[in-house]
Amino acid sequence: MKVIEVLGPGCYNCHLLEQAALEAVATAGVEATVVKVTDYARIAACHVMHTPGLVIDGNVVSAGRIPSVSGIAGWLTSA
């Protein structure tokens, strides 16, 4: 099972990224858990300076933007 982390303080863009991640999981047909991370120490530990950030299985794949659902689904199937 993959672990997807959405990094951010809980702003509007963070919610959009979370929804995109959930849609991508359904589109890709993979088993994954989507976790929201709002702890600034954890976000900084991932070296994400611009939120929202997206981490898949411990690897930062996006920061400071909202990737497309198809882009996230691609990362899920290739990771």
JOZINOR-V587576 format. One record per run of one state. SS is the DSSP state (@ for helix, = for strand, . for the rest). FROM is the first residue (numbers start at 1). TO is the last residue. If there is no record, write none. Layout:
BEGIN
ss=SS from=FROM to=TO
ss=SS from=FROM to=TO
END
This chain:
BEGIN
ss=. from=1 to=1
ss== from=2 to=7
ss=. from=8 to=11
ss=@ from=12 to=28
ss=. from=29 to=31
ss== from=32 to=37
ss=. from=38 to=39
ss=@ from=40 to=45
ss=. from=46 to=52
ss== from=53 to=56
ss=. from=57 to=58
ss== from=59 to=63
ss=. from=64 to=68
ss=@ from=69 to=78
ss=. from=79 to=79
END
